[in-house]
Amino acid sequence: MKNLVILGSTGSIGRNALDIIDRNPGRFRIIGLTANRNAELLAAQARKYNPSYVALCDRTGLSILAESINPAKTKLIDAEDVSKLCSDSSVDIVLNAVVGFAGLKATAAALIAGKKVALANKESMVAAGPLLNRMAATHGGEIIPIDSEHSAIFQCLASGKRTEVARLILTSSGGPFFRRENFDGITPEEALKHPTWNMGPKITIDSATLMNKGLEIIEAAYLFDIPADRIEVVIHPQSVVHSMVEFIDGSTIAQLSKPDMRLPIQYALFYPERIKQDLVQFDFSKELRLDFYPPPKDKFRSLELAYRAVREAGISPAVFNAANEQAVKAFLDHKIQFKRIFDIVEETMNRCGLGDADTLEQIFTANSKASHIAGNIAAEFENTDKF
């Protein structure tokens, strides 16, 4: 039995992880559960799983949580103590499903403590990939990706040596606007209607702009130590092929499954073991169509901005991520036009310049500076644009 902490247990990844745990009784013990805002659901999870610790970022919900848990079984800890929980000696696996840059501190703490990190918080690797890799190598930590694309590549790489890899091919559904001629007049409500996946609002907007794919280019470069110019993106509307690896002999290995996040979560939690499950299966007696298209990079400028961030290295990926987080927030708050997200990210990268990212302090400083600059740029657009 493995002792598990789930960061972001009330989100879609966290809920799916708990479903996997329910389907495999006796394999995991829940040590800690954390959430951002949903005090009621976190309280219900605490009553069901009796974790040793729970934490809630939103202080307005703390009284609800405190009144709902059994203090004899579960201790309510401050959100600032989550990193300590991730490094506790009793913990075997940390599943990080926090949304955004906020997940970095916990990822670093878990790796320094030599934990296995099942990582759904891609922003950790984007902002601090080289540093996190050094932490894992130095302290015996391990990173197993949960993103469906990176889980697919992780599995496909088992078919050959890293020196035999020609390129990585990330697939994208294209989001709701792949075939749209322009981005004029798009509302948050439209952008939140993803054609394939059911996800949280931030990642859904990232999928609509393909910023999510830009983040994944950076993450893949750091996770798999592959130069970004050997990482490509293709549009695959069916979301059946989750990504591919092409080897130097011309063979391409793909990972296929129905679009269900429980599969990569399950793979990460049990790795290196594969377990028998009857979650989702293909019926190959029925017609199955697989389409692939090149992404329209002139329309989705997010991809070239991501390649630029990797080329510049240092703090640039963290700046890219921070600017996007602020731009998405402004769009969801109906303050800027959808198309301005690309402008804000690019202009923030221009204004921030370059810098080293050898320490967490440097990365946190870059994130703070970029967030401030992006917020100011968003305000400039808010004053001139009509939503």
Secondary structure, DSSP 8 states (H G I E B T S, - for coil): -EEEEEETTTSHHHHHHHHHHHHSTTSEEEEEEEESS-HHHHHHHHHHH--SEEEES-GGGHHHHHHHS-TTT-EE--GGGHHHHHT-TT--EEEE---SGGGHHHHHHHHHTT-EEEE--HHHHHHHHHHHHHHHHHHT-EEEE-SHHHHHHHHHGGGS-GGGEEEEEEEE--GGGTT-S--TT--HHHHT--SS----HHHHHHHHHTHHHHHHHHHHHHHHT--GGGEEEEE-TT--EEEEEEETTS-EEEEE--S-THHHHHHHHHTT------S----TTS------B---TTT-THHHHHHHHHHH-TTHHHHHHHHHHHHHHHHHTT-S-TTHHHHHHHHHHHHH------SHHHHHHHHHHHHHHHHHHHHHHHHH---
